[in-house]
Amino acid sequence: MFEHQPRDARALEESREIHRLLTAAGYRLFDIDGNGPFDEAAFVATARRGRVWTFVAHAERPGTERGAAGNGHGARAAVAP
C-alpha cells in the first residue's frame, strides 16, 4: 500500500514511473476502493484527479501473468483481465 498524489504536471511523469516500476516487478495496481487493476494511463488519470491517493500494489500469483492461472494441479484456467 502506498500514497501518491501528483502536485503538478511534472509529477505526472513520476506517476508513470511508479506504474512502470511496480508492473515490471509483477504488481497490479488498484486504488484503495478496489478499482483496477490500472494500466498506466488509468493510474495516471486516477492520480491526477486527486479523489483518491492511497493505492494498493498487489503481487500477481505465479502463473497468472497475461491471463493464465495455474491451479497447482497442472491445469490452467483463464483469468478475467
Backbone bond lengths (Angstrom), bond angles and torsions (degrees), N, CA, C in turn:
res aa  C-N    CA-C-N  psi(-1)  N-CA   C-N-CA  omega(-1)  CA-C   N-CA-C  phi
1 M - - - 1.434 - - 1.525 106.91 -
2 F 1.338 115.34 139.68 1.454 119.61 179.51 1.527 109.12 -151.80
3 E 1.323 114.97 158.70 1.455 121.12 176.19 1.517 109.09 -107.34
4 H 1.324 115.18 140.21 1.457 120.08 177.38 1.512 108.67 -153.72
5 Q 1.325 116.49 126.64 1.457 122.00 175.55 1.522 108.07 -145.86
6 P 1.346 117.14 106.16 1.467 119.34 -179.33 1.526 110.85 -65.25
7 R 1.319 115.38 140.60 1.460 120.78 -178.12 1.519 112.51 -94.17
8 D 1.323 117.49 -24.35 1.457 120.63 -177.39 1.528 109.39 -155.95
9 A 1.314 116.49 -179.70 1.466 120.87 -176.86 1.522 111.86 -59.97
10 R 1.315 117.99 -34.27 1.469 121.27 179.26 1.532 110.67 -63.52
11 A 1.306 116.36 -34.49 1.464 120.51 -179.62 1.524 111.81 -71.72
12 L 1.330 118.26 -17.52 1.462 119.72 177.32 1.522 110.59 -63.90
13 E 1.322 117.26 -33.23 1.471 119.73 175.37 1.525 109.48 -65.62
14 E 1.318 117.75 -34.51 1.465 120.78 175.14 1.530 110.10 -62.71
15 S 1.337 116.97 -38.42 1.463 120.46 177.13 1.525 109.83 -60.97
16 R 1.328 116.85 -44.42 1.464 120.55 178.64 1.530 110.69 -61.54
17 E 1.322 116.50 -43.33 1.461 120.89 -179.46 1.529 111.41 -64.49
18 I 1.320 117.48 -40.73 1.469 121.20 177.33 1.522 109.26 -59.59
19 H 1.341 116.82 -47.39 1.462 120.72 -179.80 1.529 110.47 -60.76
20 R 1.319 117.33 -47.61 1.474 120.90 -179.07 1.526 111.46 -60.42
21 L 1.302 116.70 -44.74 1.460 121.53 -178.76 1.530 110.97 -61.15
22 L 1.324 116.03 -49.82 1.460 119.50 -175.67 1.525 112.59 -71.16
23 T 1.331 117.74 -40.11 1.466 118.24 178.77 1.527 111.37 -69.64
24 A 1.326 117.51 -33.27 1.469 120.02 176.49 1.525 110.76 -64.91
25 A 1.326 116.28 -27.83 1.469 120.98 179.03 1.534 111.66 -87.10
26 G 1.342 117.87 3.39 1.455 120.75 175.41 1.518 115.29 93.95
27 Y 1.330 117.33 18.16 1.460 120.69 179.37 1.520 110.86 -101.47
28 R 1.342 115.43 149.87 1.454 122.89 170.38 1.521 106.28 -108.51
29 L 1.340 117.20 141.66 1.458 120.78 -174.95 1.522 111.53 -106.07
30 F 1.329 114.87 133.54 1.457 124.20 178.22 1.518 107.95 -130.40
31 D 1.341 117.03 157.67 1.457 117.51 169.52 1.524 108.48 -86.88
32 I 1.300 116.73 172.59 1.459 121.13 -174.33 1.529 111.76 -65.29
33 D 1.340 117.24 -19.33 1.464 121.34 177.90 1.525 112.22 -85.13
34 G 1.338 116.98 -1.60 1.453 120.94 177.95 1.515 114.91 92.89
35 N 1.324 117.78 3.44 1.462 120.46 176.99 1.519 109.75 -73.32
36 G 1.316 116.69 138.91 1.451 121.81 -179.15 1.512 109.21 134.66
37 P 1.285 119.75 -168.24 1.464 125.50 2.49 1.525 110.66 -69.87
38 F 1.331 115.32 145.52 1.455 122.57 -177.21 1.516 111.33 -92.10
39 D 1.334 115.85 132.73 1.453 118.60 165.99 1.528 106.10 -77.20
40 E 1.312 117.56 177.70 1.464 120.10 -174.83 1.528 112.27 -58.88
41 A 1.326 117.67 -47.08 1.469 120.75 -177.95 1.527 111.70 -62.59
42 A 1.322 117.23 -41.28 1.467 120.34 -179.83 1.528 111.34 -68.69
43 F 1.332 117.28 -37.72 1.466 120.11 177.43 1.526 110.35 -63.67
44 V 1.332 116.47 -46.41 1.463 120.53 179.60 1.530 110.32 -61.92
45 A 1.323 117.40 -44.75 1.467 120.77 -179.64 1.525 111.40 -63.50
46 T 1.323 117.15 -41.32 1.468 121.08 179.36 1.524 109.98 -64.81
47 A 1.315 116.89 -44.56 1.466 120.27 178.98 1.531 110.66 -64.55
48 R 1.320 116.94 -39.71 1.471 121.36 -178.74 1.526 111.45 -64.81
49 R 1.344 117.13 -38.57 1.474 119.81 179.45 1.529 111.29 -61.40
50 G 1.321 117.36 -32.79 1.456 120.89 175.02 1.518 115.90 75.88
51 R 1.328 118.11 9.58 1.468 119.92 178.52 1.520 111.58 -77.29
52 V 1.307 115.89 -25.87 1.464 121.38 177.64 1.515 107.06 -136.82
53 W 1.304 116.53 138.38 1.467 119.77 179.49 1.521 112.38 -130.29
54 T 1.324 116.67 4.78 1.457 120.57 176.21 1.526 107.70 -106.43
55 F 1.330 115.35 126.06 1.456 122.15 -176.56 1.522 110.04 -125.97
56 V 1.318 115.39 157.47 1.457 122.33 178.72 1.522 107.54 -120.86
57 A 1.323 115.64 127.89 1.459 121.73 173.75 1.522 106.56 -101.33
58 H 1.322 116.21 110.68 1.460 122.06 -175.42 1.516 109.10 -104.39
59 A 1.321 116.25 124.49 1.464 120.44 -179.81 1.517 109.84 -70.46
60 E 1.321 115.01 134.92 1.458 119.73 174.84 1.516 108.32 -71.97
61 R 1.321 116.24 142.23 1.465 120.19 176.13 1.520 108.26 -72.59
62 P 1.313 118.32 147.12 1.459 119.75 176.06 1.523 110.19 -55.11
63 G 1.319 115.55 134.74 1.454 120.37 178.99 1.510 114.47 90.10
64 T 1.354 119.17 -3.98 1.454 120.24 -179.04 1.517 112.40 -99.74
65 E 1.304 118.64 -3.48 1.448 120.80 -178.82 1.524 110.11 -61.95
66 R 1.311 115.34 139.87 1.452 123.91 175.18 1.526 113.61 55.21
67 G 1.332 116.09 40.30 1.446 120.59 168.08 1.509 117.90 87.13
68 A 1.327 119.83 8.80 1.465 120.56 178.13 1.516 109.14 -119.18
69 A 1.318 116.34 132.14 1.467 120.37 -179.40 1.513 109.79 -116.76
70 G 1.299 116.07 128.38 1.457 119.66 174.58 1.515 109.10 -88.71
71 N 1.321 118.06 136.65 1.460 119.75 -179.14 1.518 112.08 -101.87
72 G 1.326 116.69 8.04 1.451 119.37 179.02 1.509 113.37 85.54
73 H 1.343 117.72 -3.00 1.461 121.40 -178.43 1.526 111.62 -121.02
74 G 1.316 117.14 19.31 1.445 121.04 178.54 1.516 114.54 86.46
75 A 1.332 118.91 -12.58 1.460 121.40 178.59 1.516 109.29 -91.29
76 R 1.321 115.66 154.39 1.448 120.28 178.60 1.514 108.47 -125.31
77 A 1.323 115.67 141.96 1.465 120.65 179.17 1.521 108.71 -126.82
78 A 1.302 117.16 148.75 1.468 121.55 178.32 1.528 109.73 -69.45
79 V 1.316 115.88 144.46 1.460 122.89 177.91 1.513 107.18 -117.77
80 A 1.307 117.39 131.83 1.467 120.97 178.15 1.510 109.44 -63.98
81 P 1.329 117.30 138.96 1.475 120.70 179.67 1.499 112.51 -67.94
